[in-house]
Amino acid sequence: MMTKFFIILALALAFANAEAQPKVFVLNANRLQGIKNKVKQNDKETLGLLDRLKKQADELLGMKLLSVMDKEFTPASGNKHDYMSLAPYFWYDSTKPNGLPYMRKDGERNPEIYKITDHKYLADLDQATNLLSLTYYLTGEEKYANKAAALLKHWFFDTAFKMNPNLDYAQAIPGKNNGRGIGLIETRSLMGIADAAGLLENSQAWLNADTKELQQWYAAFLHWMLASKNGNDEHRAKNNHGSWYLAQAIDYALFTGNKSVALMLSKEGKNKIDSQVTAEGKMPLELERTNALGYSTFNLNALFTLALLAQESGVDLWHYKNPKGAGLQTALDWLIPYAFGEKKWEYKQISKYNKSELYPLLRIAAIEFKQSSYLAKSNQIKEENSSVINQLLYKN
C-alpha cells in the first residue's frame, strides 16, 4: 500500500510540475517544449541561438506602438479604424486622364503603396510579437511579455487606436475600386499573432481576459471573411490567394474554438490540392506569374500551412493524393531542383529568388514524409540566410 501511495504521489508531483503546452496552431507545441527543455538543460547550441534571439528582442523593447490610425490616408468609409492598402502591382497609366484607372504590371511593386502604412505595420506587429513572445516563452522574462502585450492591446483593444475586424478597403486599385478580396493576402500576419498570444498566456502581462477579448476580435474577423463579398471572392480564388484564405480561416476558427468551421474548411484543403497540383507537381497558376519560382514556393508554403492546421481537425492533407496521383510531396519534389539551381528554370522570375524560404518547408517535410534527404537539402541553405527563429524552431 505504501509503495502504491508513493507511486501515486510521484505521478501527481510530475503532473503538477509538467508545463502545459502553449496554445499555438501554426507553430509546433511539442517542438517548442523541446526547445525549452534544451534551454533548461543548458544545451550549448540552443543557448547560442537564444542569445541571438534575446539581442533582437531587446532591440524591440523601445519599439513604438503601432496602429491603423497612424496612416495619413482615410479609406472610403471615412473611418481610419478600417484597414486600408493599395494593390502593389498597379501603376499610374500615362495614357489615361489623370492616370486612371491604374494599369497592372505583374511582379513590379509600385512604391506608392508604402505611403499607406497599415500593411507594413501589421507585418511589423506580427514579426515583433512573434519574436518577443517566443523570447518570453523560452526565458520567462516578463519584460518581453510586457512589450508584446502592449503592442497587441494597442492594435486590437484600445478604443482610440484599434483596427476594425474587416478588410473592405485592402488592395484598392485607384480609378477602379476601393478594395478587393485579394487584399486578404495581407492578413496572413494574423496567424502568427494568434500564436504569439498563445505563447504569452502564462505571463503577468497577458491574462485570460485578454485572450478572450482577442478571440472575440478574431471571431468577428472570421465572420467577415465567411460572409462578406470580399471574403467570398477570396474564398473562391484558385491560386495562392485561395490557399492562404483557407489557411487563415482555419487558423482563426481553431483560435476561437470554432471546431465545426475548422473541420469544414480543413476538408476543403483537398480541393486545393486537386485543382492546383498537376501529376508532375507543377502549380500552373503560379507558373503564369512573372516571379513564377517565388510564387510556386509561396503557394507551397500556403499548402504546407494549410496541412499543419488541418491536422488539428483530424484531416490529413500531408498524404492526400489528388485524382492525378499528386500531393504536397509531389509539388515539393518538383520544385526542389529548380530552387537549388540543379535544373534550369524555364519560366519567368524577374526578381531574385530567395531559396531560404524553402528552409522550414524542407525541415517540416523531413518529419511529415519521414525522408532524411529533405534535411540534407535544407542543410545546403546557409544558416545566415535563415532567421534565428527558423533555426530555433526547425533545426535539429
Buried (B, 14 or more C-beta within 10 A) or exposed (E): EEEEEEEEEEEEEEEEEEEEEBBBBBBBBEBBBEBBEBBEEEBEEBBEBBEBBBEBBBEBEEBEBBBBBEBEEEBEBEEBBBBBBBBBBBBBBEEEEEBEBBBEEBBBEBEBBEEBBBBBBBBBBBBBBBBBBBBBBBBEEEBBBBBBBBBBBBBBEEEEBBBBBBBBBBBBBBBEEBBBBBBBBBBBBBBBBBBBBBBBBEBEBBEEEBBEBBBEBBBBBBBBBBEBEBBEBBBEBEBBBBBBBBBBBBBBBBBBEBEEBBBBBBEBBBEBBBBBBBEEBBBBBBBEBBBBBBBBBBBBBBBBBBBBBBBBBEBEBBEBBBEBEBBBBBBBBBBBEBBEEEEEBEBBBEEEBBBBBBBBBBBBBBBBBEBEEBBEBBBEBEBEEBBBBBBBBBBE
